[in-house]
């Protein structure tokens, strides 16, 4: 796993990048060694076209609000500098990556995968963990007790923050396994340092031996007379 991860989300003018819809907001949250850092990236983008009514109802970013924002080509290098070499974490990654690839190509900067270490899509990960259940970001927030009460509209930076918390909760078991292995290794190291010749040996008393024999007699009756402790 890459030491640096970036949880990413976008908002767009509509649902079809291939039909000309554009990116209007990018939000990124940095994870360093599975901890959220204070280093985030966020910008609004002038898409040079109007948002569809359905999309506007989702994100609430009006054409008037976006009119004086920078165009994608103006923020593209800053975006790539922030994400360069990181492992991206995106929910339904195909959607965001298609939009970002087309924006980067328009700016003459190649494709997103050429600049990052890799991309983790949390949607198929969630489907694998929770087959047959709803795996939208809202559903995952509810499932993992991530507070999304303030999410009345979609926003790229807000959604990236929520996804960061969900992703860490979804993959927490990986940390638990690592900690279990470390604990087992530590215990083995402690055991290896023990000098058995210096351990005190406590002999059973006559009463304890008689009680043990009586216990074996009872086990023998239940097992038809055959118990491993008395076999030659």
ZIRA-V978354 format. One record per run of one state. SS is the DSSP state (A for helix, B for strand, O for the rest). FROM is the first residue (numbers start at 1). LEN is the number of residues. If there is no record, write none. Layout:
((SS & FROM & LEN) (SS & FROM & LEN))
This chain:
((O & 1 & 3) (B & 4 & 9) (O & 13 & 10) (B & 23 & 10) (O & 33 & 2) (B & 35 & 10) (O & 45 & 1) (B & 46 & 1) (O & 47 & 6) (A & 53 & 7) (O & 60 & 3) (A & 63 & 4) (O & 67 & 4) (B & 71 & 1) (A & 72 & 12) (O & 84 & 3) (B & 87 & 4) (O & 91 & 2) (A & 93 & 14) (O & 107 & 5) (A & 112 & 3) (O & 115 & 3) (B & 118 & 4) (A & 122 & 8) (O & 130 & 7) (A & 137 & 7) (O & 144 & 12) (A & 156 & 15) (O & 171 & 1) (A & 172 & 21) (O & 193 & 3) (A & 196 & 3) (O & 199 & 7) (A & 206 & 17) (O & 223 & 5) (A & 228 & 3) (O & 231 & 2))
